[in-house]
Amino acid sequence: MNWQTKDELLALLTSLVQYESITGSKGEAALAEYLYFILKDKPHFQKHPDDVILHPMDDGRSFLTALVKKKNVKKTVLLLSHFDVVDIEDYGEFKHMACKPAELLSSFLEKKELLPERVRRDAESGDWLFGRGTMDMKAGLCVQLSMLERAMNGHFEGNLLLITVPDEEVNSRGMIEAVPALKEMEKKHDITLTACLNAEPMFEKFPGDQQQYFYTGSIGKVLAGFFCKGIETHVGEPFSGLNANLMVSEINRLLELNADYCEKVDGEVTPPPVNLMQKDLKEAYSVQTPHTAVTLFNVLSMKRSASEMHQMLLKTAEQAAEEIMSNVRKKTQDFQQFEPFQPIERNITVLTFDELVSRAKKRAGISETERALNYAFANRGELGDRDFSTKIVSELASLCKEDAPLIVLFYSPPLYPAVSSKDDQLIRNTADQLMQYAADRYGIALREVQYFPGLSDLSYLQLEKQEVDAYTSNMPLFNRGYSLPSGKNQALYVPVLNVGPAGKDPHKWTERLYMPYSFEVLPDLLSFTISALLKQSESAGQLLREK
């Protein structure tokens, strides 16, 4: 075995980190191939070459599956990971060493004065491995490869199916395309995915948090967009128009950090909405006021349904419309002390994207609306999903000039439905056993958290029983560049669990992995968890047969 000891795992992780697998980069594509070849070299896969597959994706990237199957056994634990990482610009002068852990640590120690105090202590301890992807999430992938190697040697009473995907850090296209492939593999190999075990790292709840966590679900996210179409005017006649920047600013004021959107479930609370993008859409400077602008918000959820969240966001848009006009009326009155005039009475129209499409067809006709959409899609160019979603809304809004000013609520990729398996009997029993084992064997008070807070690809493993139509029907790119597995032939429902390594500062230049836990404790905990899942699923199957 090559991936079992601390030193072997460190060597494996270092080899993976050295691939600069930033989402969308050549390094991301190269790492998928590297993983394929190191697995192909294993004697097990030399005997079963068709069980390790590099699956090509629509955009030229690949995801990888590796199945270790026992004869005439159906119960299978799915091991999930991603191999892409976020960019390394935040490393500054250390950027060229961001993916070289040994060199990076040496440089940190040479320039300790640049490190925050808690980072300096960790660097000097020798227990921490620094570098992009060490924590999120190549360490988890390494330990899963270690488990796969154990399965090759007959360690588990069941099957293991490893899947590792690209693009988790941006749009999760890897996982979205992988789900139908997993569905097909169930049929092809006559296996049953009894549970999915992810290995995302545990997140600190606050700086210095020493608690170890595992997760029985993953938080949900929607990227809510508000497109504002005002009325253009010359700066010399400001009361003749309505500035779109004023409109988006009011939405930001109402929605940013709004605790009404926070959801509390079993003591866990979602962070409030946060703005991720806000800009007007003028392409060049002029003294014409901006008449179109957009703002995008990250909105998190747990139990709240898509329809409920959609209605909340729509009400915020309607409130913003009222507040904007109230503000304009007040400022108009203030100015009238200098020069009385008859103000223009206006009301802001609030529409969903679905309603905007219908309105455009009514105003411009069905054929013109479809022509405008087809032209936009045919000339997308290099626009990303967020900007292109905005462009689609803008094109349709331009067909509805008589409805301005208006606010359009829409949704942009990516969409992460919330998932929870806390009450699933298989996960419940396994979680309880894991906590007891960690306490008895290592004296660790492993704490269960229902929702992994960092967003993960677990969101796409229960789409068979999830309702997201309120989002997708108002998503300009849905089924035209972005889609989700749906229906019995594509979607899955798999209970989920996340047991991962310990580290600090994900997505920061001080990202680091705590090696004593991640390489010495975690492999045993992961092995125990897999065995428990397989044993519990066997018991559940026996009980079902008896009934």
DOBADO-948751 format. One record per residue (C-alpha): residue in one letter; z, y, x. Coordinates in nm, 3 decimals. Example, Ala and Ser with C-alpha at 12.3 -4.5 7.8 and 13.67 -1.06 7.14 Angstrom:
2
> residu	w	v	u
> a	0.780	-0.450	1.230
> s	0.714	-0.106	1.367
***
This chain:
547
> residu	w	v	u
> m	0.000	0.000	0.000
> n	-0.089	0.343	0.127
> w	0.075	0.582	-0.119
> q	0.434	0.464	-0.155
> t	0.659	0.622	0.107
> k	0.752	0.987	0.142
> d	0.533	1.022	0.451
> e	0.239	0.851	0.283
> l	0.268	1.073	-0.023
> l	0.293	1.382	0.197
> a	-0.023	1.281	0.382
> l	-0.205	1.216	0.055
> l	-0.095	1.547	-0.094
> t	-0.195	1.738	0.218
> s	-0.541	1.582	0.204
> l	-0.580	1.690	-0.160
> v	-0.446	2.041	-0.106
> q	-0.693	2.096	0.177
> y	-0.969	2.088	-0.082
> e	-0.982	2.448	-0.206
> s	-1.040	2.329	-0.562
> i	-1.027	2.665	-0.738
> t	-1.154	2.634	-1.093
> g	-1.532	2.664	-1.099
> s	-1.572	2.638	-0.722
> k	-1.758	2.393	-0.500
> g	-1.419	2.270	-0.381
> e	-1.332	2.164	-0.733
> a	-1.647	1.952	-0.754
> a	-1.591	1.812	-0.404
> l	-1.235	1.702	-0.476
> a	-1.348	1.493	-0.772
> e	-1.584	1.307	-0.541
> y	-1.314	1.266	-0.276
> l	-1.076	1.112	-0.530
> y	-1.352	0.877	-0.641
> f	-1.420	0.755	-0.289
> i	-1.057	0.699	-0.189
> l	-1.010	0.490	-0.502
> k	-1.337	0.304	-0.446
> d	-1.200	0.194	-0.108
> k	-0.910	0.010	-0.270
> p	-0.955	-0.370	-0.273
> h	-0.885	-0.376	-0.647
> f	-1.177	-0.147	-0.725
> q	-1.401	-0.325	-0.478
> k	-1.349	-0.627	-0.704
> h	-1.377	-0.415	-1.022
> p	-1.617	-0.133	-0.927
> d	-1.698	-0.046	-1.287
> d	-1.335	0.043	-1.359
> v	-1.336	0.361	-1.151
> i	-1.585	0.615	-1.285
> l	-1.687	0.969	-1.202
> h	-1.795	1.110	-1.538
> p	-2.051	1.395	-1.518
> m	-1.981	1.691	-1.747
> d	-2.225	1.920	-1.923
> d	-2.172	2.198	-1.667
> g	-2.223	1.982	-1.358
> r	-1.858	1.915	-1.280
> s	-1.691	1.575	-1.317
> f	-1.373	1.412	-1.434
> l	-1.249	1.078	-1.306
> t	-1.106	0.770	-1.473
> a	-0.956	0.465	-1.303
> l	-0.844	0.165	-1.506
> v	-0.617	-0.112	-1.380
> k	-0.619	-0.376	-1.651
> k	-0.439	-0.703	-1.697
> k	-0.633	-0.985	-1.857
> n	-0.592	-1.008	-2.236
> v	-0.350	-0.714	-2.248
> k	-0.419	-0.413	-2.473
> k	-0.116	-0.186	-2.422
> t	-0.211	0.096	-2.187
> v	-0.034	0.401	-2.052
> l	-0.263	0.696	-1.986
> l	-0.178	0.892	-1.670
> l	-0.306	1.249	-1.706
> s	-0.349	1.517	-1.440
> h	-0.579	1.799	-1.334
> f	-0.709	1.869	-0.985
> d	-0.820	2.231	-1.013
> v	-0.604	2.522	-0.896
> v	-0.590	2.896	-0.955
> d	-0.741	3.134	-0.700
> i	-0.577	3.230	-0.371
> e	-0.632	3.607	-0.364
> d	-0.257	3.667	-0.405
> y	-0.192	3.514	-0.059
> g	-0.318	3.831	0.108
> e	-0.311	3.797	0.486
> f	-0.218	3.428	0.447
> k	-0.523	3.356	0.229
> h	-0.710	3.155	0.493
> m	-0.412	2.916	0.516
> a	-0.333	2.889	0.144
> c	-0.466	2.533	0.133
> k	-0.332	2.425	0.473
> p	0.038	2.350	0.416
> a	0.145	2.297	0.778
> e	-0.029	2.609	0.909
> l	0.095	2.815	0.615
> l	0.457	2.718	0.677
> s	0.423	2.803	1.046
> s	0.283	3.144	0.960
> f	0.560	3.206	0.708
> l	0.823	3.122	0.968
> e	0.659	3.354	1.219
> k	0.668	3.639	0.968
> k	0.991	3.566	0.785
> e	1.052	3.934	0.727
> l	0.767	3.933	0.473
> l	0.927	3.661	0.261
> p	1.168	3.718	-0.027
> e	1.516	3.592	0.062
> r	1.512	3.276	-0.153
> v	1.164	3.190	-0.023
> r	1.275	3.238	0.337
> r	1.570	3.002	0.287
> d	1.342	2.737	0.144
> a	1.090	2.776	0.426
> e	1.362	2.731	0.687
> s	1.513	2.426	0.517
> g	1.220	2.193	0.585
> d	1.246	2.048	0.235
> w	0.966	2.250	0.080
> l	0.589	2.215	0.107
> f	0.404	2.544	0.064
> g	0.045	2.596	-0.045
> r	-0.183	2.639	-0.343
> g	-0.169	2.334	-0.565
> t	0.129	2.170	-0.396
> m	0.334	2.215	-0.713
> d	0.065	2.272	-0.977
> m	-0.035	2.000	-0.987
> k	-0.161	1.792	-0.699
> a	0.185	1.649	-0.628
> g	0.193	1.502	-0.978
> l	-0.152	1.353	-0.924
> c	-0.037	1.198	-0.595
> v	0.260	1.026	-0.756
> q	0.036	0.901	-1.035
> l	-0.201	0.757	-0.774
> s	0.102	0.587	-0.627
> m	0.174	0.434	-0.970
> l	-0.188	0.322	-1.001
> e	-0.158	0.152	-0.663
> r	0.152	-0.030	-0.784
> a	-0.039	-0.145	-1.090
> m	-0.311	-0.286	-0.862
> n	-0.039	-0.503	-0.712
> g	0.084	-0.631	-1.048
> h	0.393	-0.410	-1.073
> f	0.362	-0.328	-1.445
> e	0.344	-0.548	-1.753
> g	0.052	-0.362	-1.900
> n	-0.249	-0.148	-1.817
> l	-0.269	0.191	-1.650
> l	-0.558	0.429	-1.708
> l	-0.560	0.731	-1.480
> i	-0.761	1.034	-1.581
> t	-0.781	1.349	-1.372
> v	-0.984	1.648	-1.485
> p	-1.115	1.988	-1.369
> d	-1.090	2.326	-1.542
> e	-0.736	2.293	-1.679
> e	-0.648	2.635	-1.540
> v	-0.922	2.817	-1.735
> n	-1.083	2.654	-2.040
> s	-0.974	2.287	-2.023
> r	-1.336	2.180	-2.054
> g	-1.258	1.874	-1.844
> m	-1.005	1.740	-2.090
> i	-1.203	1.843	-2.396
> e	-1.501	1.643	-2.272
> a	-1.277	1.358	-2.157
> v	-1.121	1.286	-2.497
> p	-1.434	1.129	-2.652
> a	-1.481	0.929	-2.330
> l	-1.126	0.796	-2.361
> k	-1.197	0.702	-2.721
> e	-1.503	0.510	-2.607
> m	-1.309	0.339	-2.326
> e	-1.057	0.208	-2.578
> k	-1.340	0.026	-2.755
> k	-1.526	-0.084	-2.443
> h	-1.224	-0.235	-2.268
> d	-1.035	-0.343	-2.581
> i	-0.728	-0.142	-2.488
> t	-0.483	0.070	-2.685
> l	-0.357	0.401	-2.548
> t	0.007	0.364	-2.644
> a	0.125	0.682	-2.470
> c	0.011	0.955	-2.234
> l	0.224	1.039	-1.933
> n	0.144	1.378	-1.780
> a	0.285	1.496	-1.447
> e	0.281	1.874	-1.472
> p	0.566	2.021	-1.265
> m	0.893	2.122	-1.424
> f	0.928	2.497	-1.473
> e	1.237	2.703	-1.395
> k	1.374	2.874	-1.705
> f	1.506	3.152	-1.483
> p	1.501	3.230	-1.108
> g	1.736	2.994	-0.927
> d	1.748	2.740	-1.212
> q	1.867	2.410	-1.061
> q	1.822	2.199	-1.374
> q	1.569	1.915	-1.380
> y	1.354	1.887	-1.693
> f	1.105	1.661	-1.860
> y	0.898	1.737	-2.168
> t	0.813	1.557	-2.492
> g	0.536	1.796	-2.591
> s	0.345	2.106	-2.492
> i	0.344	2.460	-2.629
> g	0.048	2.591	-2.827
> k	-0.164	2.896	-2.751
> v	-0.425	3.099	-2.929
> l	-0.616	3.388	-2.771
> a	-0.634	3.642	-3.051
> g	-0.891	3.919	-3.026
> f	-0.908	4.247	-3.213
> f	-1.244	4.424	-3.201
> c	-1.224	4.787	-3.302
> k	-1.527	4.986	-3.413
> g	-1.452	5.354	-3.450
> i	-1.683	5.648	-3.509
> e	-1.839	5.821	-3.212
> t	-1.823	6.195	-3.167
> h	-1.848	6.462	-2.898
> v	-1.522	6.552	-2.729
> g	-1.573	6.904	-2.859
> e	-1.550	6.772	-3.217
> p	-1.271	6.512	-3.192
> f	-1.180	6.520	-3.563
> s	-1.534	6.422	-3.662
> g	-1.487	6.072	-3.525
> l	-1.229	5.803	-3.456
> n	-1.165	5.689	-3.100
> a	-1.172	5.310	-3.062
> n	-0.921	5.337	-2.777
> l	-0.673	5.493	-3.018
> m	-0.728	5.195	-3.247
> v	-0.668	4.924	-2.988
> s	-0.369	5.116	-2.852
> e	-0.200	5.097	-3.191
> i	-0.262	4.723	-3.212
> n	-0.112	4.687	-2.865
> r	0.191	4.892	-2.966
> l	0.253	4.669	-3.268
> l	0.184	4.331	-3.109
> e	0.294	4.348	-2.744
> l	0.636	4.176	-2.706
> n	0.674	4.160	-3.085
> a	0.975	3.932	-3.143
> d	0.862	3.864	-3.501
> y	0.609	3.627	-3.348
> c	0.874	3.438	-3.151
> e	0.936	3.093	-3.291
> k	1.264	2.907	-3.246
> v	1.264	2.529	-3.267
> d	1.567	2.319	-3.173
> g	1.698	2.592	-2.945
> e	1.363	2.653	-2.773
> v	1.197	2.992	-2.821
> t	0.837	3.094	-2.763
> p	0.778	3.405	-2.552
> p	0.643	3.698	-2.754
> p	0.274	3.796	-2.758
> v	0.139	3.949	-2.439
> n	-0.181	4.146	-2.388
> l	-0.427	3.985	-2.147
> m	-0.719	4.225	-2.178
> q	-0.781	4.566	-2.329
> k	-1.082	4.788	-2.273
> d	-1.341	5.008	-2.436
> l	-1.700	4.892	-2.423
> k	-1.869	5.205	-2.292
> e	-2.093	5.110	-2.003
> a	-2.118	5.457	-1.849
> y	-1.926	5.782	-1.842
> s	-2.016	6.046	-2.099
> v	-1.844	6.301	-2.322
> q	-1.904	6.081	-2.623
> t	-1.580	5.921	-2.736
> p	-1.557	5.540	-2.707
> h	-1.651	5.390	-3.043
> t	-1.599	5.022	-2.962
> a	-1.306	4.857	-2.788
> v	-1.138	4.520	-2.772
> t	-0.794	4.381	-2.702
> l	-0.697	4.016	-2.644
> f	-0.350	3.870	-2.686
> n	-0.188	3.550	-2.569
> v	0.008	3.420	-2.869
> l	0.222	3.105	-2.835
> s	0.342	2.863	-3.100
> m	0.534	2.543	-3.157
> k	0.564	2.431	-3.521
> r	0.385	2.729	-3.677
> s	0.056	2.627	-3.837
> a	-0.280	2.782	-3.757
> s	-0.311	2.926	-4.107
> e	0.034	3.085	-4.090
> m	-0.034	3.237	-3.748
> h	-0.373	3.363	-3.866
> q	-0.214	3.540	-4.162
> m	0.048	3.701	-3.937
> l	-0.218	3.837	-3.704
> l	-0.425	3.961	-3.996
> k	-0.125	4.147	-4.137
> t	-0.066	4.308	-3.798
> a	-0.427	4.429	-3.800
> e	-0.380	4.569	-4.151
> q	-0.058	4.741	-4.047
> a	-0.236	4.887	-3.745
> a	-0.510	5.023	-3.971
> e	-0.252	5.205	-4.183
> e	-0.061	5.336	-3.882
> i	-0.377	5.461	-3.713
> m	-0.486	5.667	-4.012
> s	-0.133	5.796	-4.069
> n	-0.124	5.907	-3.706
> v	-0.465	6.074	-3.733
> r	-0.366	6.256	-4.051
> k	-0.048	6.384	-3.885
> k	-0.237	6.511	-3.580
> t	-0.504	6.664	-3.799
> q	-0.235	6.860	-3.984
> d	-0.088	6.972	-3.653
> f	-0.424	7.108	-3.541
> q	-0.492	7.283	-3.871
> q	-0.233	7.546	-3.781
> f	-0.492	7.680	-3.539
> e	-0.802	7.643	-3.753
> p	-0.786	7.520	-4.114
> f	-1.064	7.280	-4.217
> q	-1.129	7.006	-4.469
> p	-1.056	6.676	-4.291
> i	-1.279	6.372	-4.338
> e	-1.101	6.107	-4.543
> r	-1.143	5.760	-4.401
> n	-0.995	5.414	-4.436
> i	-1.020	5.139	-4.177
> t	-1.174	4.812	-4.294
> v	-1.001	4.497	-4.165
> l	-1.210	4.179	-4.147
> t	-1.185	3.834	-3.998
> f	-1.480	3.716	-3.790
> d	-1.587	3.483	-4.069
> e	-1.584	3.778	-4.310
> l	-1.779	3.988	-4.060
> v	-2.057	3.728	-4.052
> s	-2.078	3.738	-4.432
> r	-2.070	4.118	-4.433
> a	-2.351	4.136	-4.176
> k	-2.567	3.903	-4.383
> k	-2.504	4.122	-4.685
> r	-2.586	4.446	-4.501
> a	-2.876	4.337	-4.282
> g	-2.990	4.014	-4.443
> i	-2.951	3.652	-4.339
> s	-3.261	3.639	-4.119
> e	-3.174	3.957	-3.926
> t	-2.816	3.840	-3.875
> e	-2.930	3.503	-3.743
> r	-3.192	3.672	-3.524
> a	-2.924	3.895	-3.369
> l	-2.698	3.596	-3.304
> n	-2.977	3.382	-3.158
> y	-3.090	3.665	-2.932
> a	-2.735	3.717	-2.804
> f	-2.689	3.348	-2.727
> a	-3.028	3.327	-2.559
> n	-2.941	3.621	-2.333
> r	-2.581	3.541	-2.251
> g	-2.633	3.568	-1.877
> e	-2.318	3.530	-1.670
> l	-2.073	3.652	-1.932
> g	-1.754	3.446	-1.953
> d	-1.622	3.311	-2.281
> r	-1.394	3.608	-2.344
> d	-1.653	3.879	-2.284
> f	-1.925	3.686	-2.462
> s	-1.706	3.636	-2.769
> t	-1.657	4.012	-2.776
> k	-2.032	4.069	-2.741
> i	-2.104	3.847	-3.042
> v	-1.854	4.038	-3.255
> s	-1.999	4.368	-3.134
> e	-2.355	4.264	-3.220
> l	-2.255	4.171	-3.575
> a	-2.044	4.483	-3.618
> s	-2.346	4.693	-3.522
> l	-2.516	4.558	-3.834
> c	-2.232	4.696	-4.044
> k	-2.234	5.063	-3.946
> e	-2.148	5.178	-4.298
> d	-1.824	4.976	-4.283
> a	-1.690	5.164	-3.980
> p	-1.423	5.224	-3.884
> l	-1.323	4.860	-3.879
> i	-1.098	4.607	-3.707
> v	-1.219	4.248	-3.668
> l	-0.977	3.964	-3.595
> f	-1.139	3.683	-3.397
> y	-1.039	3.408	-3.156
> s	-1.168	3.331	-2.810
> p	-1.145	3.015	-2.599
> p	-0.934	2.846	-2.485
> l	-0.733	2.712	-2.777
> y	-0.429	2.494	-2.709
> p	-0.278	2.330	-3.019
> a	0.095	2.266	-2.989
> v	0.195	1.900	-2.960
> s	0.531	1.730	-2.986
> s	0.627	1.363	-2.970
> k	1.001	1.423	-2.973
> d	1.039	1.229	-3.298
> d	0.791	0.955	-3.213
> q	0.997	0.637	-3.185
> l	0.827	0.516	-2.867
> i	0.880	0.848	-2.690
> r	1.230	0.891	-2.833
> n	1.347	0.554	-2.701
> t	1.179	0.605	-2.363
> a	1.322	0.956	-2.323
> d	1.674	0.837	-2.397
> q	1.642	0.552	-2.148
> l	1.497	0.783	-1.883
> m	1.786	1.029	-1.910
> q	2.037	0.745	-1.882
> y	1.858	0.590	-1.585
> a	1.837	0.922	-1.398
> a	2.209	0.978	-1.452
> d	2.313	0.627	-1.350
> r	2.081	0.590	-1.051
> y	2.070	0.942	-0.908
> g	2.346	1.138	-1.078
> i	2.079	1.369	-1.222
> a	2.135	1.528	-1.562
> l	1.768	1.521	-1.659
> r	1.726	1.750	-1.960
> e	1.470	1.702	-2.235
> v	1.260	2.001	-2.343
> q	1.039	1.958	-2.646
> y	0.759	2.193	-2.541
> f	0.621	2.225	-2.188
> p	0.600	2.605	-2.149
> g	0.313	2.628	-1.903
> l	0.030	2.509	-2.132
> s	-0.132	2.174	-2.060
> d	-0.411	1.936	-2.148
> l	-0.167	1.734	-2.359
> s	-0.274	1.972	-2.638
> y	-0.595	1.774	-2.688
> l	-0.444	1.430	-2.736
> q	-0.335	1.468	-3.099
> l	-0.634	1.648	-3.252
> e	-0.687	1.359	-3.492
> k	-0.390	1.486	-3.695
> q	-0.408	1.861	-3.629
> e	-0.546	2.140	-3.846
> v	-0.699	2.431	-3.655
> d	-0.971	2.548	-3.896
> a	-0.813	2.893	-3.939
> y	-0.883	2.950	-3.570
> t	-1.215	2.774	-3.523
> s	-1.379	2.928	-3.833
> n	-1.312	3.269	-3.677
> m	-1.417	3.177	-3.323
> p	-1.761	3.317	-3.233
> l	-1.831	3.044	-2.977
> f	-1.710	2.746	-3.177
> n	-1.973	2.472	-3.165
> r	-2.199	2.713	-2.976
> g	-2.055	2.681	-2.627
> y	-1.700	2.574	-2.706
> s	-1.588	2.281	-2.917
> l	-1.299	2.045	-2.973
> p	-1.313	1.670	-3.030
> s	-1.293	1.599	-3.401
> g	-1.323	1.310	-3.642
> k	-1.233	0.946	-3.605
> n	-1.507	0.882	-3.350
> q	-1.403	1.156	-3.107
> a	-1.046	1.274	-3.160
> l	-0.734	1.088	-3.049
> y	-0.375	1.065	-3.151
> v	-0.160	0.957	-2.856
> p	0.217	1.013	-2.816
> v	0.286	1.232	-2.513
> l	0.546	1.271	-2.240
> n	0.556	1.483	-1.924
> v	0.759	1.375	-1.621
> g	0.668	1.574	-1.313
> p	0.773	1.704	-0.972
> a	1.008	1.988	-0.885
> g	0.889	2.311	-0.734
> k	0.897	2.687	-0.756
> d	0.663	2.980	-0.814
> p	0.353	2.822	-0.971
> h	0.048	3.051	-0.954
> k	0.218	3.267	-0.690
> w	0.158	3.297	-0.316
> t	0.499	3.142	-0.263
> e	0.414	2.827	-0.463
> r	0.601	2.534	-0.316
> l	0.707	2.176	-0.382
> y	1.056	2.034	-0.339
> m	0.980	1.716	-0.145
> p	1.312	1.526	-0.161
> y	1.293	1.506	-0.542
> s	0.916	1.487	-0.577
> f	0.854	1.217	-0.315
> e	1.180	1.018	-0.322
> v	1.318	1.040	-0.677
> l	1.016	1.109	-0.897
> p	0.818	0.795	-0.804
> d	1.108	0.578	-0.917
> l	1.156	0.779	-1.237
> l	0.785	0.761	-1.312
> s	0.776	0.388	-1.248
> f	1.076	0.340	-1.477
> t	0.913	0.554	-1.747
> i	0.587	0.358	-1.736
> s	0.772	0.028	-1.759
> a	0.981	0.157	-2.048
> l	0.673	0.281	-2.235
> l	0.499	-0.053	-2.192
> k	0.807	-0.251	-2.292
> q	0.878	-0.030	-2.593
> s	0.516	-0.046	-2.708
> e	0.531	-0.425	-2.680
> s	0.846	-0.430	-2.893
> a	0.688	-0.196	-3.147
> g	0.381	-0.416	-3.165
> q	0.593	-0.728	-3.212
> l	0.790	-0.555	-3.490
> l	0.466	-0.451	-3.660
> r	0.334	-0.808	-3.645
> e	0.657	-0.944	-3.792
> k	0.633	-0.701	-4.085
***
